[in-house]
Amino acid sequence: MPRVKRGTNRTDHRKKVLKRAKGFFLTKSKLHRAAQEAVEKALRYGYVGRKLKKRSYRSLWIVRIGAACRMNGLSYSRFMNGLKKAGIDLNRKVLADIAINDASSFTQLTGKAKAALA
């Protein structure tokens, strides 16, 4: 019976895991089993973190828009309602950018929102 040499599947998989675990503390970067657990957990945290990032950015934009609205004598919710009634369809990311970088344009937007509410 001929001798069978195994493929590299097991070695390749272990190398891949250890490469992903590079920089982890102590055995988590050296031993396969500990590294495997640490990498799986890190990937889970990364997945959740990508979802949380979207939430935190949206709340940041809302805070920025709200602050700029207050400077123009309007609350955030009334401003958003006024924009909707005026038919101005800008998302919060763009509104926050306008509020920070172009105050005069934002003042015009608040004026249009106030007019739509009245």
C-alpha positions as a printed NumPy array, in Angstrom:
array([[  0.   ,   0.   ,   0.   ],
       [  1.442,   3.417,  -0.953],
       [  2.354,   5.996,   1.666],
       [ -0.075,   8.924,   1.934],
       [  1.206,  12.4  ,   2.709],
       [ -1.429,  14.677,   4.18 ],
       [ -2.331,  18.02 ,   2.634],
       [ -1.714,  21.37 ,   4.263],
       [ -5.302,  22.066,   5.323],
       [ -4.755,  21.767,   9.079],
       [ -1.522,  23.774,   9.048],
       [ -2.991,  26.444,   6.795],
       [ -6.051,  26.881,   9.015],
       [ -3.914,  27.155,  12.158],
       [ -1.587,  29.672,  10.517],
       [ -4.575,  31.749,   9.462],
       [ -5.956,  31.796,  13.018],
       [ -2.583,  32.656,  14.556],
       [ -2.037,  35.4  ,  11.996],
       [ -5.376,  36.936,  12.96 ],
       [ -4.435,  36.661,  16.647],
       [ -1.152,  38.517,  16.169],
       [ -0.797,  41.132,  18.896],
       [ -3.119,  39.399,  21.364],
       [ -1.916,  38.939,  24.958],
       [  0.118,  35.904,  26.088],
       [ -1.193,  32.499,  24.932],
       [ -3.978,  34.063,  22.901],
       [ -1.415,  34.86 ,  20.237],
       [  0.7  ,  31.695,  20.59 ],
       [ -1.469,  28.61 ,  21.175],
       [ -4.   ,  27.562,  18.574],
       [ -6.935,  26.738,  20.856],
       [ -6.678,  29.951,  22.887],
       [ -6.08 ,  31.954,  19.721],
       [ -9.111,  30.377,  18.034],
       [-11.39 ,  31.399,  20.923],
       [ -9.927,  34.894,  21.08 ],
       [-10.26 ,  35.411,  17.323],
       [-13.885,  34.214,  17.304],
       [-14.722,  36.563,  20.161],
       [-12.907,  39.449,  18.467],
       [-14.854,  38.846,  15.258],
       [-18.115,  38.881,  17.234],
       [-17.138,  42.163,  18.894],
       [-16.206,  43.58 ,  15.5  ],
       [-19.575,  42.649,  14.028],
       [-21.456,  44.244,  16.922],
       [-19.148,  47.268,  16.84 ],
       [-19.95 ,  47.969,  13.206],
       [-23.634,  48.165,  14.122],
       [-22.983,  50.362,  17.176],
       [-20.868,  52.759,  15.114],
       [-23.863,  53.59 ,  12.921],
       [-25.963,  54.354,  16.006],
       [-23.352,  56.543,  17.643],
       [-22.749,  58.567,  14.465],
       [-26.46 ,  59.169,  14.017],
       [-26.777,  60.404,  17.609],
       [-23.74 ,  62.677,  17.085],
       [-25.355,  64.186,  13.991],
       [-28.605,  64.754,  15.893],
       [-26.736,  66.528,  18.71 ],
       [-24.955,  68.788,  16.216],
       [-28.153,  69.617,  14.326],
       [-29.984,  70.257,  17.599],
       [-27.29 ,  72.668,  18.804],
       [-27.364,  74.595,  15.523],
       [-31.181,  74.737,  15.627],
       [-31.154,  76.148,  19.152],
       [-28.832,  78.919,  17.959],
       [-31.504,  79.793,  15.387],
       [-34.394,  79.67 ,  17.874],
       [-35.88 ,  76.295,  16.958],
       [-35.96 ,  72.861,  18.553],
       [-34.576,  69.825,  16.732],
       [-37.932,  68.082,  16.379],
       [-39.714,  71.192,  15.088],
       [-36.833,  71.799,  12.656],
       [-37.052,  68.282,  11.249],
       [-40.84 ,  68.533,  11.038],
       [-40.535,  71.887,   9.246],
       [-38.063,  70.48 ,   6.729],
       [-40.384,  67.574,   6.026],
       [-43.341,  69.911,   5.489],
       [-41.214,  72.164,   3.277],
       [-40.297,  69.166,   1.128],
       [-36.581,  69.443,   1.848],
       [-35.198,  65.928,   1.884],
       [-31.706,  66.062,   3.434],
       [-30.373,  63.333,   5.664],
       [-28.938,  63.99 ,   9.117],
       [-25.344,  63.451,   8.01 ],
       [-25.587,  66.229,   5.436],
       [-27.521,  68.52 ,   7.792],
       [-24.88 ,  68.1  ,  10.508],
       [-22.128,  68.892,   8.009],
       [-23.965,  72.035,   6.86 ],
       [-24.564,  73.068,  10.479],
       [-20.835,  72.889,  11.258],
       [-19.255,  74.143,   8.041],
       [-21.818,  76.552,   6.559],
       [-23.792,  78.401,   9.232],
       [-25.427,  80.846,   6.793],
       [-26.943,  78.022,   4.721],
       [-28.18 ,  76.339,   7.884],
       [-29.82 ,  79.603,   8.945],
       [-31.635,  79.674,   5.594],
       [-32.781,  76.087,   6.162],
       [-34.143,  76.972,   9.603],
       [-35.939,  79.936,   8.035],
       [-37.585,  77.645,   5.485],
       [-38.515,  75.174,   8.224],
       [-40.096,  77.967,  10.322],
       [-42.036,  79.211,   7.274],
       [-43.326,  75.692,   6.566],
       [-44.468,  75.312,  10.182],
       [-46.329,  78.632,  10.205]])
